[in-house]
Amino acid sequence: MATVNRFPVGPDAARRPDGGLVVAYDVLGGVFAVNNADPGAAGRPDGPGEMVYFAPDSLRWEALGAG
């Protein structure tokens, strides 16, 4: 997960994940992520702090309503 989220090698308090924080993958190729402060800039639905899912069948981010 550190590689996917591009975490720095050492601690960096100013570091913020681009677009959001990837938290899991599903076995079908989908991605679960938590939105950052500006999800619209990353093309993600819903608001900051909301959980979203990248669906491999539609190739779109979908809001899960779990934030």
Secondary structure, DSSP 8 states (H G I E B T S, - for coil): -TTTTT--SS--TT---SSEEEEEE-TTS-EEEEE-S-GGGGT--S-TT-EEEEETTTTEEEEEEE-
